[in-house]
């Protein structure tokens, strides 16, 4: 993958071949990285020392972790989610409400 700036143009609805290859390469790298993740992810409150509601969850490493954790957690079976929470209790009411909302989203 080259870091040189590109000026790609979509012609007739088709991506240029070098752009398609660049995207394939990036996707392959991402898939290899994801394959290296553990089967069970740690809860966010154990991974970072950010309090619930901190800006750290909305940018940087915290945000990146949430983009992995949330879909992973939502894909668990309901009873597995409860077992996971019992094994990793949230440290405060903010985290408790957040994780409970992942299980049963509250609608306004």
N, CA, C and O atoms as a GROMACS GRO file, in nm:
protein
  432
    1UNK      N    1   0.084  -0.116   0.000
    1UNK     CA    2   0.000   0.000   0.000
    1UNK      C    3   0.089   0.124   0.000
    1UNK      O    4   0.179   0.136   0.083
    2UNK      N    5   0.066   0.212  -0.090
    2UNK     CA    6   0.146   0.333  -0.100
    2UNK      C    7   0.080   0.445  -0.021
    2UNK      O    8  -0.042   0.458  -0.020
    3UNK      N    9   0.163   0.525   0.046
    3UNK     CA   10   0.112   0.640   0.119
    3UNK      C   11   0.109   0.766   0.033
    3UNK      O   12   0.072   0.873   0.080
    4UNK      N   13   0.149   0.753  -0.093
    4UNK     CA   14   0.150   0.868  -0.182
    4UNK      C   15   0.007   0.915  -0.206
    4UNK      O   16  -0.083   0.833  -0.221
    5UNK      N   17  -0.015   1.047  -0.210
    5UNK     CA   18  -0.150   1.098  -0.234
    5UNK      C   19  -0.201   1.054  -0.371
    5UNK      O   20  -0.125   1.046  -0.468
    6UNK      N   21  -0.329   1.027  -0.376
    6UNK     CA   22  -0.392   0.983  -0.501
    6UNK      C   23  -0.500   1.084  -0.539
    6UNK      O   24  -0.551   1.158  -0.455
    7UNK      N   25  -0.533   1.085  -0.664
    7UNK     CA   26  -0.644   1.166  -0.713
    7UNK      C   27  -0.734   1.073  -0.793
    7UNK      O   28  -0.736   1.076  -0.916
    8UNK      N   29  -0.809   0.990  -0.722
    8UNK     CA   30  -0.893   0.891  -0.788
    8UNK      C   31  -1.021   0.955  -0.839
    8UNK      O   32  -1.077   1.045  -0.777
    9UNK      N   33  -1.065   0.906  -0.953
    9UNK     CA   34  -1.191   0.951  -1.009
    9UNK      C   35  -1.273   0.829  -1.046
    9UNK      O   36  -1.222   0.733  -1.105
   10UNK      N   37  -1.400   0.835  -1.013
   10UNK     CA   38  -1.491   0.728  -1.051
   10UNK      C   39  -1.541   0.760  -1.191
   10UNK      O   40  -1.599   0.865  -1.215
   11UNK      N   41  -1.517   0.667  -1.282
   11UNK     CA   42  -1.557   0.686  -1.421
   11UNK      C   43  -1.659   0.578  -1.456
   11UNK      O   44  -1.636   0.459  -1.435
   12UNK      N   45  -1.772   0.621  -1.508
   12UNK     CA   46  -1.880   0.529  -1.545
   12UNK      C   47  -1.920   0.440  -1.428
   12UNK      O   48  -1.953   0.322  -1.446
   13UNK      N   49  -1.917   0.496  -1.307
   13UNK     CA   50  -1.958   0.421  -1.189
   13UNK      C   51  -1.860   0.316  -1.143
   13UNK      O   52  -1.894   0.234  -1.057
   14UNK      N   53  -1.739   0.315  -1.197
   14UNK     CA   54  -1.640   0.214  -1.161
   14UNK      C   55  -1.523   0.277  -1.087
   14UNK      O   56  -1.474   0.384  -1.124
   15UNK      N   57  -1.480   0.210  -0.982
   15UNK     CA   58  -1.362   0.255  -0.908
   15UNK      C   59  -1.236   0.219  -0.986
   15UNK      O   60  -1.231   0.114  -1.049
   16UNK      N   61  -1.136   0.304  -0.983
   16UNK     CA   62  -1.009   0.271  -1.049
   16UNK      C   63  -0.948   0.144  -0.987
   16UNK      O   64  -0.965   0.118  -0.867
   17UNK      N   65  -0.879   0.067  -1.069
   17UNK     CA   66  -0.821  -0.059  -1.023
   17UNK      C   67  -0.729  -0.041  -0.903
   17UNK      O   68  -0.733  -0.122  -0.810
   18UNK      N   69  -0.646   0.065  -0.903
   18UNK     CA   70  -0.554   0.082  -0.790
   18UNK      C   71  -0.628   0.118  -0.662
   18UNK      O   72  -0.583   0.083  -0.553
   19UNK      N   73  -0.741   0.187  -0.672
   19UNK     CA   74  -0.822   0.216  -0.555
   19UNK      C   75  -0.886   0.088  -0.502
   19UNK      O   76  -0.887   0.064  -0.382
   20UNK      N   77  -0.938   0.008  -0.594
   20UNK     CA   78  -0.999  -0.120  -0.552
   20UNK      C   79  -0.896  -0.206  -0.480
   20UNK      O   80  -0.928  -0.268  -0.378
   21UNK      N   81  -0.774  -0.212  -0.531
   21UNK     CA   82  -0.669  -0.292  -0.468
   21UNK      C   83  -0.632  -0.233  -0.331
   21UNK      O   84  -0.612  -0.308  -0.235
   22UNK      N   85  -0.624  -0.102  -0.323
   22UNK     CA   86  -0.593  -0.036  -0.196
   22UNK      C   87  -0.700  -0.069  -0.091
   22UNK      O   88  -0.667  -0.099   0.024
   23UNK      N   89  -0.826  -0.064  -0.131
   23UNK     CA   90  -0.935  -0.098  -0.039
   23UNK      C   91  -0.929  -0.244   0.003
   23UNK      O   92  -0.950  -0.276   0.120
   24UNK      N   93  -0.899  -0.334  -0.092
   24UNK     CA   94  -0.885  -0.477  -0.059
   24UNK      C   95  -0.773  -0.497   0.043
   24UNK      O   96  -0.788  -0.572   0.140
   25UNK      N   97  -0.659  -0.430   0.020
   25UNK     CA   98  -0.544  -0.443   0.111
   25UNK      C   99  -0.579  -0.395   0.251
   25UNK      O  100  -0.544  -0.459   0.350
   26UNK      N  101  -0.648  -0.282   0.259
   26UNK     CA  102  -0.687  -0.228   0.389
   26UNK      C  103  -0.786  -0.321   0.460
   26UNK      O  104  -0.777  -0.342   0.581
   27UNK      N  105  -0.879  -0.376   0.385
   27UNK     CA  106  -0.975  -0.468   0.443
   27UNK      C  107  -0.905  -0.595   0.493
   27UNK      O  108  -0.936  -0.645   0.601
   28UNK      N  109  -0.811  -0.646   0.414
   28UNK     CA  110  -0.734  -0.764   0.456
   28UNK      C  111  -0.658  -0.737   0.585
   28UNK      O  112  -0.657  -0.821   0.675
   29UNK      N  113  -0.594  -0.620   0.595
   29UNK     CA  114  -0.521  -0.585   0.716
   29UNK      C  115  -0.615  -0.578   0.836
   29UNK      O  116  -0.582  -0.626   0.944
   30UNK      N  117  -0.732  -0.518   0.815
   30UNK     CA  118  -0.830  -0.506   0.924
   30UNK      C  119  -0.879  -0.644   0.967
   30UNK      O  120  -0.891  -0.670   1.087
   31UNK      N  121  -0.909  -0.730   0.872
   31UNK     CA  122  -0.957  -0.865   0.905
   31UNK      C  123  -0.851  -0.944   0.982
   31UNK      O  124  -0.884  -1.016   1.076
   32UNK      N  125  -0.725  -0.931   0.944
   32UNK     CA  126  -0.616  -0.998   1.018
   32UNK      C  127  -0.609  -0.946   1.160
   32UNK      O  128  -0.591  -1.022   1.255
   33UNK      N  129  -0.622  -0.815   1.175
   33UNK     CA  130  -0.621  -0.755   1.308
   33UNK      C  131  -0.738  -0.805   1.392
   33UNK      O  132  -0.720  -0.842   1.508
   34UNK      N  133  -0.858  -0.807   1.333
   34UNK     CA  134  -0.977  -0.854   1.407
   34UNK      C  135  -0.965  -1.000   1.444
   34UNK      O  136  -1.010  -1.041   1.551
   35UNK      N  137  -0.905  -1.081   1.356
   35UNK     CA  138  -0.888  -1.224   1.385
   35UNK      C  139  -0.798  -1.245   1.506
   35UNK      O  140  -0.807  -1.348   1.573
   36UNK      N  141  -0.712  -1.149   1.534
   36UNK     CA  142  -0.623  -1.159   1.649
   36UNK      C  143  -0.687  -1.118   1.781
   36UNK      O  144  -0.624  -1.131   1.886
   37UNK      N  145  -0.810  -1.070   1.776
   37UNK     CA  146  -0.878  -1.031   1.900
   37UNK      C  147  -0.923  -1.154   1.977
   37UNK      O  148  -0.950  -1.258   1.917
   38UNK      N  149  -0.931  -1.145   2.109
   38UNK     CA  150  -0.979  -1.259   2.187
   38UNK      C  151  -1.127  -1.284   2.161
   38UNK      O  152  -1.199  -1.195   2.117
   39UNK      N  153  -1.172  -1.407   2.189
   39UNK     CA  154  -1.314  -1.440   2.170
   39UNK      C  155  -1.403  -1.361   2.265
   39UNK      O  156  -1.515  -1.325   2.230
   40UNK      N  157  -1.353  -1.335   2.385
   40UNK     CA  158  -1.428  -1.258   2.484
   40UNK      C  159  -1.356  -1.126   2.507
   40UNK      O  160  -1.238  -1.122   2.540
   41UNK      N  161  -1.429  -1.018   2.489
   41UNK     CA  162  -1.372  -0.886   2.510
   41UNK      C  163  -1.394  -0.842   2.655
   41UNK      O  164  -1.495  -0.875   2.716
   42UNK      N  165  -1.299  -0.769   2.708
   42UNK     CA  166  -1.313  -0.712   2.841
   42UNK      C  167  -1.416  -0.599   2.836
   42UNK      O  168  -1.428  -0.532   2.734
   43UNK      N  169  -1.490  -0.578   2.945
   43UNK     CA  170  -1.583  -0.465   2.945
   43UNK      C  171  -1.506  -0.333   2.942
   43UNK      O  172  -1.393  -0.326   2.992
   44UNK      N  173  -1.564  -0.230   2.884
   44UNK     CA  174  -1.492  -0.104   2.869
   44UNK      C  175  -1.440  -0.048   3.002
   44UNK      O  176  -1.333   0.012   3.005
   45UNK      N  177  -1.515  -0.066   3.110
   45UNK     CA  178  -1.472  -0.011   3.238
   45UNK      C  179  -1.348  -0.079   3.295
   45UNK      O  180  -1.287  -0.028   3.388
   46UNK      N  181  -1.311  -0.194   3.238
   46UNK     CA  182  -1.188  -0.261   3.280
   46UNK      C  183  -1.071  -0.231   3.186
   46UNK      O  184  -0.955  -0.250   3.223
   47UNK      N  185  -1.100  -0.184   3.067
   47UNK     CA  186  -0.996  -0.163   2.967
   47UNK      C  187  -0.930  -0.026   2.982
   47UNK      O  188  -0.807  -0.014   2.973
   48UNK      N  189  -1.010   0.076   3.006
   48UNK     CA  190  -0.959   0.212   3.018
   48UNK      C  191  -0.997   0.270   3.153
   48UNK      O  192  -1.098   0.232   3.212
   49UNK      N  193  -0.917   0.359   3.202
   49UNK     CA  194  -0.943   0.424   3.330
   49UNK      C  195  -1.021   0.554   3.309
   49UNK      O  196  -0.992   0.655   3.373
   50UNK      N  197  -1.119   0.549   3.219
   50UNK     CA  198  -1.203   0.666   3.195
   50UNK      C  199  -1.333   0.648   3.272
   50UNK      O  200  -1.389   0.538   3.271
   51UNK      N  201  -1.381   0.751   3.339
   51UNK     CA  202  -1.512   0.738   3.402
   51UNK      C  203  -1.622   0.733   3.297
   51UNK      O  204  -1.604   0.778   3.184
   52UNK      N  205  -1.736   0.678   3.334
   52UNK     CA  206  -1.850   0.675   3.244
   52UNK      C  207  -1.882   0.819   3.202
   52UNK      O  208  -1.883   0.909   3.286
   53UNK      N  209  -1.908   0.839   3.074
   53UNK     CA  210  -1.942   0.971   3.021
   53UNK      C  211  -1.823   1.057   2.984
   53UNK      O  212  -1.840   1.168   2.934
   54UNK      N  213  -1.703   1.007   3.007
   54UNK     CA  214  -1.582   1.083   2.975
   54UNK      C  215  -1.568   1.103   2.824
   54UNK      O  216  -1.615   1.022   2.745
   55UNK      N  217  -1.502   1.212   2.787
   55UNK     CA  218  -1.474   1.240   2.646
   55UNK      C  219  -1.388   1.127   2.586
   55UNK      O  220  -1.391   1.106   2.465
   56UNK      N  221  -1.314   1.056   2.670
   56UNK     CA  222  -1.230   0.946   2.622
   56UNK      C  223  -1.308   0.835   2.552
   56UNK      O  224  -1.251   0.759   2.474
   57UNK      N  225  -1.439   0.825   2.580
   57UNK     CA  226  -1.522   0.725   2.514
   57UNK      C  227  -1.575   0.775   2.381
   57UNK      O  228  -1.629   0.697   2.302
   58UNK      N  229  -1.559   0.903   2.354
   58UNK     CA  230  -1.612   0.960   2.230
   58UNK      C  231  -1.503   0.996   2.130
   58UNK      O  232  -1.532   1.044   2.020
   59UNK      N  233  -1.379   0.972   2.167
   59UNK     CA  234  -1.269   0.997   2.074
   59UNK      C  235  -1.148   0.914   2.117
   59UNK      O  236  -1.134   0.879   2.234
   60UNK      N  237  -1.062   0.884   2.023
   60UNK     CA  238  -0.939   0.812   2.054
   60UNK      C  239  -0.961   0.665   2.083
   60UNK      O  240  -1.050   0.601   2.027
   61UNK      N  241  -0.878   0.612   2.173
   61UNK     CA  242  -0.880   0.469   2.202
   61UNK      C  243  -1.011   0.419   2.259
   61UNK      O  244  -1.054   0.308   2.227
   62UNK      N  245  -1.075   0.499   2.344
   62UNK     CA  246  -1.203   0.458   2.401
   62UNK      C  247  -1.310   0.442   2.295
   62UNK      O  248  -1.386   0.344   2.296
   63UNK      N  249  -1.316   0.537   2.204
   63UNK     CA  250  -1.413   0.529   2.095
   63UNK      C  251  -1.384   0.407   2.007
   63UNK      O  252  -1.476   0.335   1.968
   64UNK      N  253  -1.257   0.385   1.976
   64UNK     CA  254  -1.220   0.268   1.895
   64UNK      C  255  -1.263   0.139   1.963
   64UNK      O  256  -1.315   0.048   1.898
   65UNK      N  257  -1.242   0.131   2.094
   65UNK     CA  258  -1.279   0.009   2.166
   65UNK      C  259  -1.430  -0.011   2.164
   65UNK      O  260  -1.478  -0.123   2.147
   66UNK      N  261  -1.504   0.098   2.181
   66UNK     CA  262  -1.650   0.086   2.180
   66UNK      C  263  -1.701   0.036   2.046
   66UNK      O  264  -1.801  -0.036   2.041
   67UNK      N  265  -1.635   0.073   1.936
   67UNK     CA  266  -1.680   0.026   1.805
   67UNK      C  267  -1.661  -0.124   1.790
   67UNK      O  268  -1.724  -0.187   1.705
   68UNK      N  269  -1.575  -0.182   1.873
   68UNK     CA  270  -1.559  -0.328   1.875
   68UNK      C  271  -1.652  -0.392   1.977
   68UNK      O  272  -1.720  -0.490   1.949
   69UNK      N  273  -1.654  -0.333   2.097
   69UNK     CA  274  -1.727  -0.395   2.207
   69UNK      C  275  -1.877  -0.400   2.185
   69UNK      O  276  -1.939  -0.504   2.205
   70UNK      N  277  -1.937  -0.288   2.143
   70UNK     CA  278  -2.083  -0.282   2.133
   70UNK      C  279  -2.139  -0.388   2.038
   70UNK      O  280  -2.228  -0.462   2.080
   71UNK      N  281  -2.092  -0.401   1.913
   71UNK     CA  282  -2.147  -0.506   1.827
   71UNK      C  283  -2.115  -0.646   1.879
   71UNK      O  284  -2.196  -0.737   1.864
   72UNK      N  285  -1.998  -0.663   1.940
   72UNK     CA  286  -1.963  -0.794   1.996
   72UNK      C  287  -2.062  -0.830   2.106
   72UNK      O  288  -2.115  -0.942   2.108
   73UNK      N  289  -2.089  -0.736   2.197
   73UNK     CA  290  -2.179  -0.763   2.309
   73UNK      C  291  -2.321  -0.788   2.260
   73UNK      O  292  -2.388  -0.880   2.307
   74UNK      N  293  -2.368  -0.706   2.166
   74UNK     CA  294  -2.505  -0.722   2.114
   74UNK      C  295  -2.524  -0.856   2.045
   74UNK      O  296  -2.637  -0.907   2.040
   75UNK      N  297  -2.418  -0.915   1.992
   75UNK     CA  298  -2.429  -1.044   1.922
   75UNK      C  299  -2.438  -1.162   2.018
   75UNK      O  300  -2.470  -1.273   1.976
   76UNK      N  301  -2.410  -1.140   2.147
   76UNK     CA  302  -2.419  -1.249   2.244
   76UNK      C  303  -2.565  -1.289   2.265
   76UNK      O  304  -2.655  -1.208   2.247
   77UNK      N  305  -2.587  -1.414   2.302
   77UNK     CA  306  -2.720  -1.458   2.340
   77UNK      C  307  -2.760  -1.389   2.470
   77UNK      O  308  -2.673  -1.352   2.550
   78UNK      N  309  -2.891  -1.372   2.493
   78UNK     CA  310  -2.937  -1.297   2.610
   78UNK      C  311  -2.883  -1.353   2.741
   78UNK      O  312  -2.837  -1.277   2.827
   79UNK      N  313  -2.889  -1.485   2.758
   79UNK     CA  314  -2.841  -1.541   2.885
   79UNK      C  315  -2.689  -1.524   2.900
   79UNK      O  316  -2.638  -1.510   3.011
   80UNK      N  317  -2.619  -1.524   2.789
   80UNK     CA  318  -2.474  -1.503   2.792
   80UNK      C  319  -2.442  -1.359   2.831
   80UNK      O  320  -2.345  -1.334   2.902
   81UNK      N  321  -2.524  -1.264   2.786
   81UNK     CA  322  -2.505  -1.124   2.825
   81UNK      C  323  -2.516  -1.109   2.976
   81UNK      O  324  -2.434  -1.042   3.039
   82UNK      N  325  -2.618  -1.171   3.035
   82UNK     CA  326  -2.637  -1.161   3.181
   82UNK      C  327  -2.522  -1.228   3.255
   82UNK      O  328  -2.473  -1.175   3.355
   83UNK      N  329  -2.478  -1.344   3.208
   83UNK     CA  330  -2.363  -1.411   3.270
   83UNK      C  331  -2.239  -1.322   3.263
   83UNK      O  332  -2.163  -1.313   3.359
   84UNK      N  333  -2.220  -1.258   3.149
   84UNK     CA  334  -2.106  -1.170   3.129
   84UNK      C  335  -2.110  -1.054   3.229
   84UNK      O  336  -2.010  -1.021   3.292
   85UNK      N  337  -2.227  -0.992   3.243
   85UNK     CA  338  -2.242  -0.879   3.336
   85UNK      C  339  -2.221  -0.924   3.480
   85UNK      O  340  -2.158  -0.854   3.559
   86UNK      N  341  -2.273  -1.041   3.515
   86UNK     CA  342  -2.253  -1.093   3.651
   86UNK      C  343  -2.105  -1.119   3.679
   86UNK      O  344  -2.059  -1.098   3.791
   87UNK      N  345  -2.032  -1.163   3.579
   87UNK     CA  346  -1.888  -1.190   3.595
   87UNK      C  347  -1.806  -1.060   3.591
   87UNK      O  348  -1.694  -1.056   3.641
   88UNK      N  349  -1.862  -0.956   3.532
   88UNK     CA  350  -1.793  -0.826   3.516
   88UNK      C  351  -1.885  -0.713   3.558
   88UNK      O  352  -1.926  -0.633   3.475
   89UNK      N  353  -1.920  -0.706   3.686
   89UNK     CA  354  -2.019  -0.606   3.727
   89UNK      C  355  -1.973  -0.463   3.699
   89UNK      O  356  -1.858  -0.427   3.724
   90UNK      N  357  -2.064  -0.382   3.645
   90UNK     CA  358  -2.031  -0.241   3.622
   90UNK      C  359  -1.997  -0.173   3.754
   90UNK      O  360  -2.059  -0.202   3.857
   91UNK      N  361  -1.899  -0.081   3.753
   91UNK     CA  362  -1.854  -0.020   3.877
   91UNK      C  363  -1.945   0.089   3.933
   91UNK      O  364  -1.930   0.129   4.049
   92UNK      N  365  -2.041   0.137   3.853
   92UNK     CA  366  -2.128   0.243   3.903
   92UNK      C  367  -2.260   0.243   3.825
   92UNK      O  368  -2.276   0.168   3.729
   93UNK      N  369  -2.352   0.328   3.868
   93UNK     CA  370  -2.485   0.332   3.806
   93UNK      C  371  -2.482   0.377   3.660
   93UNK      O  372  -2.564   0.332   3.581
   94UNK      N  373  -2.389   0.465   3.624
   94UNK     CA  374  -2.379   0.509   3.484
   94UNK      C  375  -2.350   0.392   3.392
   94UNK      O  376  -2.417   0.374   3.290
   95UNK      N  377  -2.249   0.314   3.427
   95UNK     CA  378  -2.215   0.196   3.347
   95UNK      C  379  -2.327   0.093   3.351
   95UNK      O  380  -2.354   0.027   3.251
   96UNK      N  381  -2.393   0.078   3.465
   96UNK     CA  382  -2.504  -0.019   3.477
   96UNK      C  383  -2.615   0.019   3.381
   96UNK      O  384  -2.665  -0.066   3.308
   97UNK      N  385  -2.655   0.145   3.379
   97UNK     CA  386  -2.762   0.188   3.287
   97UNK      C  387  -2.718   0.169   3.141
   97UNK      O  388  -2.798   0.127   3.057
   98UNK      N  389  -2.592   0.199   3.113
   98UNK     CA  390  -2.542   0.187   2.976
   98UNK      C  391  -2.548   0.042   2.927
   98UNK      O  392  -2.599   0.015   2.819
   99UNK      N  393  -2.498  -0.050   3.008
   99UNK     CA  394  -2.495  -0.191   2.965
   99UNK      C  395  -2.636  -0.249   2.962
   99UNK      O  396  -2.668  -0.329   2.875
  100UNK      N  397  -2.722  -0.209   3.058
  100UNK     CA  398  -2.862  -0.254   3.056
  100UNK      C  399  -2.932  -0.206   2.930
  100UNK      O  400  -3.015  -0.277   2.874
  101UNK      N  401  -2.899  -0.086   2.884
  101UNK     CA  402  -2.959  -0.032   2.762
  101UNK      C  403  -2.912  -0.108   2.638
  101UNK      O  404  -2.984  -0.113   2.538
  102UNK      N  405  -2.793  -0.167   2.643
  102UNK     CA  406  -2.749  -0.251   2.530
  102UNK      C  407  -2.832  -0.379   2.524
  102UNK      O  408  -2.854  -0.434   2.416
  103UNK      N  409  -2.878  -0.425   2.640
  103UNK     CA  410  -2.959  -0.547   2.644
  103UNK      C  411  -3.103  -0.517   2.605
  103UNK      O  412  -3.161  -0.585   2.520
  104UNK      N  413  -3.160  -0.415   2.666
  104UNK     CA  414  -3.298  -0.376   2.639
  104UNK      C  415  -3.300  -0.226   2.613
  104UNK      O  416  -3.316  -0.147   2.706
  105UNK      N  417  -3.285  -0.186   2.487
  105UNK     CA  418  -3.282  -0.042   2.458
  105UNK      C  419  -3.410   0.027   2.503
  105UNK      O  420  -3.521  -0.021   2.479
  106UNK      N  421  -3.392   0.141   2.568
  106UNK     CA  422  -3.505   0.222   2.611
  106UNK      C  423  -3.539   0.319   2.499
  106UNK      O  424  -3.451   0.383   2.442
  107UNK      N  425  -3.666   0.328   2.469
  107UNK     CA  426  -3.708   0.422   2.365
  107UNK      C  427  -3.780   0.538   2.431
  107UNK      O  428  -3.846   0.522   2.534
  108UNK      N  429  -3.766   0.653   2.373
  108UNK     CA  430  -3.830   0.774   2.429
  108UNK      C  431  -3.966   0.793   2.369
  108UNK      O  432  -4.036   0.888   2.403
   0.00000   0.00000   0.00000
